[in-house]
């Protein structure tokens, strides 16, 4: 019985939070364009968002790319030092 009541209580809190968040977003969207707190009008249509890879693969790829970039910069610095000598 306690588990059932606690589950219902958690669902009620989640629904309340989601509803208030949605209402706040709707209020921002209904505001006139020049009003403070209103979202700026987009200059161009938004590009579709890139879908993140499953399992954190995107982060791994980003880390690899950053590591390659650092290595390339380090190699360029070493080449410049060698040219000066």
N, C-alpha and C positions, 0 to 999 in steps of 0.2 A: 504493500500500500504506500509506504514511504517513497519507494522508487517511482511509482506511478505519479505521485504528487510532485516530486522533485522534477520529474521529466516534464510534466505539464507546466510547472513554474518556469523552467528553462525555456520552453517553447514560447510562453507568453512574453518573457523578457526579450527574446530574439525578435518576435514579431513587432513588439513596441519599438525597439531600436531601429529595425528596418523601416518601419512606417515613418518614424520621425526623420530619418535620414532621407527617405524618398521625398517627403514633404518639403524639406529644406532645399533639395535640388530643384523641385518643381517651382518653388518660390523664386529661386535665382533665375530660372529660365523665363518666368513670366514678367520679370522686371523689364522696364524700358531700356533701350540700348545705352543711353547716357547715364543711367542711374548708378550710384555707387554700389559696388558689390555685384553688379550685373556682369555676366561674362562678355568678353569682347567678341565682336562679330568676326567670324573667320574670314581671312582674306581670300583663301582658296579652299576648295574641298579637301578634306583631310585624306591622306593616303591610308590605305588599309594597314592596320598594325601587323607587324611581323608576329607570326605565331611562335611562342617559345617552345624550345625543344623539351621533350619529356625527360625527366630524371636529372635535370641540372646540366645537360649536355651543352647548353648555350654558354653557361659560365665557364665550362672547361674550354670551349673553343675560344672564348674571349681571353682567358688566361694564357692560352697558347699563343694567340695573336699578340698579346702584350709582351710576352716573353721574347717572341721573334723580333718585335719592334725594338726592344731594349738591346738585344744582341746586335741588331743592325746598326743602331746608334753607336754602340760601343766599338764596333768594327770600324765605323767611319772615323771616330775620334782617333783610334789607333793609326789608321792610314794617314790622317792629317799630321799626326806627330812624326811618323816616319818620313813624310814628305818634307817636313821642316828640317830634319837632320840631314 
